[in-house]
């Protein structure tokens, strides 16, 4: 199995990676601003609390704890996240590719799987956003909070694996 971003020329990968990393960090900053109105005693981690609610009761309690302004921030954030998931997905997956290539065959093989895993995480983020949007807009089915929570947990796990692999690969010296 090859890495999903193998088509990017080797000579361009670092430039593309660092450009996307800068954009990713800017978008993280925007999300910090969007998340601030969502944090309260019922939703201490803002949108992440909502993502991991898991039940209709918990999701409803979080939505009810947000005033109209906070709900607008949440709705905008869910839409804006569709741009973010593309950017972070490609950034982390490219970081995995570059870290894998730095260390040889076995590392490359693991990196190829993780590269696909990171892009799968971005797809799960899109599914999660849809479920959360349905909750926020009142179009929810009873399974929406569970779908969002499972998607978020798998997403976070895959992203942490990809980030860990990339950091390990960059920091570990080649033999």
N, C-alpha and C positions, 0 to 999 in steps of 0.2 A: 504494500500500500504506500502510495506517495503522499506527501504533505499537500494540503489543499492550496497552498500558496507557492508551490514549486515553480509556477509559471513566471513569477517575478524574477527578473534577471538578478543574478548574484551581485552584480556591480551596483544595483540600485537599492538593494534591500536595506542597508543602513540608513540611507537618506530618507527613504519612505518610512521606515520604522520610527526614526526620531521626529519626523514631521507629524506622524500619527500620534506618537506619544505626547507631543506638545498639545495637539488638539484634544486628546483624551484628558489631559490634566486641566485644560481650560473648561471642558465640559463637566468635569468633576466639580470644579469651582462653581459653575452655574447650578449644578444639582445641590450643592451646599446651601446656596441662597434659596432655592425652591423648597428645600426640605425644612428649613428653619420654622416656618409657620405650622408645620405638620407635627412638630414635637410637643408633646404635652404628657401629663401623667398617664393617660390611657394609651398613648402612642409615643413612648419615650424615644424610640428610634425612628420616628417619622415614618416615611414610606416603607422602610424595612419592616416595621411593626405590622403595617398593613399587608405587605407581601407574605408575611409568615403567620397571619392571623389563623388560618386553617379552618375556622368555623364561621357560620353565618352570624352567630351571636357576637363573637369577637370582632369580626369585620364591621358589623353594624355599630357596635360600641365605638370603634375607632372613627367611623364616618360621622357618627353623632357628636363625637368630641371635637370635630373640626367645624369651625364657623364657615360661612359661605366663601370667604376669602381663601381660607385654607383648602377648601374643597376645589376651588378654582386652581390653586397652585398644584394640588395633587393631579387634577385632570391635565393641566398643561405639562406637568412633569412626565406623566404616562405617555403623552404624545411625543414629547421631546426625547424620551428614552429610545424611541425607534431609531433616531439618528445616532444616539450614543451607543446602542448595542452593535451597530455596524462598525463604528469607529473602534470601540474597545475590542470587539471580536477580531477584527483584522490586526489590530496592534498587538494583542497578546499572542495570537496565532503566529504572527510574523516573528515575534520575540522567541517563541518556542522553536520555530524553524531555524533561526540563526543560532540559538543556543545548542540545538541538536547537532548542527553541522560543525560546530566548534570542537566536538568531542568524539566523533567517529561513529561507526556503524550501529552499535547497539543503542547509543544515545539517539541517533537519527531515527531509528525504528520506533522508539518510545515517543520521540517528538512528533513523528508523523501521526500517531494515534491521538496524542494530546492536541495537536493542531486541529484535527477534526473535532475533538471533544470540546474545544473552546468555541468553535463555530456552532456546534450543537447547543452549547450553553446560551449563545446569543439567540438561537431559535426558541429555546425554552423561555428566555426573557420576553420575547415577543408574545408567546402564548400566555405567560404570566400577566403581561400588560393588558391583554385582551380580557382575561378573567377579572382583573382589578377594575378595568374600565366598566365592565358590565355591573360590577358591584357598586361602583361610584355613581353610575347613571341610573340605577334602579332596574336594570334589565337582567339581574343576576338569576342564575339557576342555583339550587342548593349546593351543587358541587363546585361552584366557582372559587370559594375560598380555599378548598382543598387542592384544586388544580393549581392555583397560584402558589400555595405553600410548597407543594411537592416540586413544582417547576423551579421555584426560588432556591430550595435546598440543593437540588441537583445542579442548578446553575452556579451557585456559590461554590459548591464542591469542585466542579470542573474548572472554574476560573482560578480558584486557589491552587489546584494542581498545576495548571498552566503557568501561573505566576511563579510558583515555587520552582518548577522545572526551569523556567527562564532565568530566574535569579541564580539558582544553583549553577546552571550552565555558564552564565556570565562570570560568576565569582570564582568558580573552580578552575584552577590552572590546568592547562593542557599538559600532558606528559610528553 
